[in-house]
C-alpha cells in the first residue's frame, strides 16, 4: 500500500497526514465505494411523473382562474352599468339639460345620452320595473336638471347566481345599488 503525505503549514508547524491509496495505477472509475458513484440526475420515469403532476396542477389552477375571470367580467359590467347611471345624473345636473340612460334590449347594450353604446354580456339578464319606454325595444331612465328623474328599478341577474338591484329615486334622482344573493 502506498502512502502520500500532505503537509499543512500553520503557525510554523508542519503536520503530516497520511492518505491511504490502494494502487497507483487505478483509474478513477475503479475506486472503491461511493467516492465517485454518480447519484446526480433523475430517471426518465421520475421526470414523467413530475411532468404529469405539473400538468394536472396547472389545469386545476386554470379552471379556478377562468371561473374567477368570468365572475369578474360580470362584476365589471355591474360597475360600468351603475357608473353609467351616475354619469347620466351628473351630466344632467352639470349641463342643465335632460340626459337619458338608455337600455337597448334587442341589441343588448346600454348608453348615456345615446352616444357610445356598451355591450351587455350574454351572462347577464337585465329586467326593469317602472322604467320609461323610449322607442321599440329601447327603455331608459331620464335624469332632469333639477336632480329628479323618471325613476325605476333595474335588476341585473348574474349567471353566477346573484342579482344587482339598482333603484333610482324619482324625487331626488338618488341611485342605490344592493346585491341580492340567490
SVG drawing of the C-alpha trace seen along z (x, -y; Angstrom):
<svg xmlns="http://www.w3.org/2000/svg" viewBox="-93 -74 101 76">
<polyline fill="none" stroke="black" stroke-width="0.4" points="0.0,0.0 1.3,-3.4 1.1,-6.5 1.1,-10.1 1.9,-12.6 0.2,-16.0 1.8,-18.8 -0.1,-21.7 1.8,-24.7 0.2,-26.7 1.9,-28.8 5.3,-27.5 4.3,-23.9 4.3,-21.1 1.7,-18.5 1.9,-15.3 -1.3,-13.3 -1.0,-10.0 -3.8,-9.2 -4.2,-5.6 -4.3,-4.8 -4.9,-1.2 -2.9,-1.2 -1.1,-4.0 -2.3,-2.8 -6.0,-2.6 -8.4,-4.5 -10.8,-6.9 -13.8,-4.8 -12.3,-1.8 -12.0,-3.4 -14.0,-1.5 -17.1,-2.7 -19.2,-5.8 -16.2,-8.0 -17.1,-8.6 -20.6,-7.0 -22.9,-9.3 -26.3,-9.8 -26.9,-13.1 -29.8,-13.4 -33.3,-11.8 -34.6,-8.8 -37.0,-9.1 -39.8,-7.7 -39.3,-10.3 -39.3,-13.1 -42.5,-11.8 -44.3,-11.6 -43.3,-15.2 -44.5,-16.4 -47.9,-14.7 -48.3,-16.3 -47.4,-19.7 -49.9,-19.3 -52.7,-18.3 -52.0,-21.1 -51.8,-23.8 -55.1,-22.6 -56.7,-22.9 -55.3,-26.4 -56.5,-27.4 -60.1,-26.2 -60.2,-28.2 -58.8,-31.3 -61.0,-31.2 -64.1,-30.9 -62.9,-34.0 -62.4,-35.8 -65.9,-35.2 -67.3,-36.4 -65.1,-39.5 -66.4,-40.3 -70.0,-40.3 -68.9,-42.4 -67.1,-44.8 -70.3,-45.1 -72.3,-45.9 -69.8,-48.6 -69.8,-50.0 -73.6,-49.9 -74.0,-51.8 -71.3,-54.2 -73.3,-55.0 -76.3,-55.9 -74.2,-58.2 -72.7,-59.8 -76.1,-60.5 -77.3,-62.1 -74.2,-64.2 -74.3,-65.3 -78.0,-66.4 -77.0,-68.5 -73.9,-69.9 -75.4,-70.7 -78.8,-71.9 -80.4,-69.5 -82.3,-66.2 -80.0,-63.2 -81.3,-59.8 -79.8,-56.5 -80.8,-54.1 -81.0,-50.3 -81.5,-48.6 -83.0,-45.2 -82.9,-43.9 -79.2,-44.7 -78.2,-44.0 -76.4,-47.3 -76.7,-50.5 -75.7,-54.1 -75.6,-57.5 -77.4,-60.0 -77.4,-57.7 -73.7,-58.0 -71.0,-55.4 -73.0,-52.2 -71.6,-49.5 -72.4,-45.8 -74.4,-43.8 -72.8,-40.4 -74.8,-37.3 -74.4,-36.0 -76.3,-39.0 -80.1,-39.3 -81.5,-42.9 -85.0,-43.3 -86.7,-46.6 -89.8,-47.9 -91.0,-51.5 -88.6,-52.5 -89.7,-54.6 -90.2,-53.1 -88.4,-55.4 -88.8,-53.5 -89.4,-50.0 -87.1,-47.8 -85.4,-50.8 -86.0,-51.6 -84.5,-54.2 -84.3,-56.4 -84.4,-60.2 -82.4,-62.4 -83.6,-66.0 -81.6,-69.2 -83.3,-69.8 -81.9,-66.5 -85.0,-64.4 -85.5,-61.5 -88.2,-59.4 -87.2,-56.7 -87.3,-53.0 -85.8,-49.7 -83.4,-47.6 -82.3,-44.0 -79.1,-42.7 -79.3,-38.9 -75.9,-37.4 -75.1,-33.9 -73.0,-33.3 -76.2,-33.4 -76.5,-36.9 -78.6,-39.9 -77.6,-43.5 -80.7,-45.6 -80.5,-49.2 -83.1,-51.6 -83.3,-55.2 -85.4,-57.6 -87.9,-59.7 -87.9,-62.8 -84.1,-63.1 -82.6,-61.0 -80.5,-59.2 -79.2,-55.8 -79.0,-52.9 -77.3,-49.6 -77.8,-46.5 -76.5,-43.0 -79.1,-40.3 -77.7,-36.8 -79.6,-34.0"/>
</svg>
